[in-house]
Amino acid sequence: MTDERQVVLITGAAGGIGSGLARGFAGKGDRVVINYRRSEKAALSLGEELEARHGSGTALAFQADVSHRDEVRRMFDAAEKRFGGVDVLINTAGLNLDRPFLEMSDEDWGTVVGAILTGTFACSQEFARRYRGGAGNIVNIGAVTAIRGRKNGANFCSARAGVLTLTKCMALELAPKIRVNCVTPGYIDTDEVMARYRLHEKESLERALSDIPMSRLGTTADVFQVVDFIVNTAGYVTGQNYFVDGGSYMH
């Protein structure tokens, strides 16, 4: 760690948890790279918002499909050209293509695993190969369903489960120069989660809350607090998985 502002590259940052993390780090004075695949309007709008709030040179929005190595390289090249390098990588990119297991196609499987697991691998490897400091951070975003599974999501759950193991493998090999940890959210109040679990409906929301000891949905700020702790405070922590789920999953 140094007193200089960090450069934080966040994949899948145009919305949801990723955008919340971008706002959190920019609010602390860091510079952020906002990666997006399709949501150009949202990503550019977020970048403009952060620059308006925190000053010119705070944010860079960059389009890249993280499942493609050449696009990942171009993204890191752009970050180096704009900011001089990346200090923190946060892998949040992912998507859902839900199907019953017996109806899931090879394309459904490959697209989701590519975005989540291959994307985390490619971005993390590119970051680690380029990083020249002594206190780098990779934070991967997991999912509770990676541990307990869910119907119609074999591709998503398997990919996120792979991220958990990849976190441990990278932590072993990249220490002590780079620490690698995972953050696993539960029900977080994002558009995707609200729509997926129909939490706008009273009955669905009440059912979800009944399984959460904290009796509320999480927020992107809750996730940021844990990620910020990992990156900026917990200097002797690596290879760990932190649940941010209000106590809904205990083991």
Buried (B, 14 or more C-beta within 10 A) or exposed (E): EEEEBBBBBBBBBBBBBBBBBBBBBBBBEBBBBBBBBEBEEBBBBBBEBBBEEBEEEBBBBBBBBBBBBEBBBBBBEBBEEBBEBBBBBBBBBBBBBBBEEEEBEEEBBBBBBBBBBBBBBBBBBBBBEBBEEEBBBBBBBBBBBBBEEEEBBBBBBBBBBBBBEBBBEBBEEBEEEBBBBBBBBBBBBBEBBBEEBEBEEEEEBEEBBEEBEEEEBBBBBBBBEBBBBBBBEBEEEBBBBBBBBBEBBEE
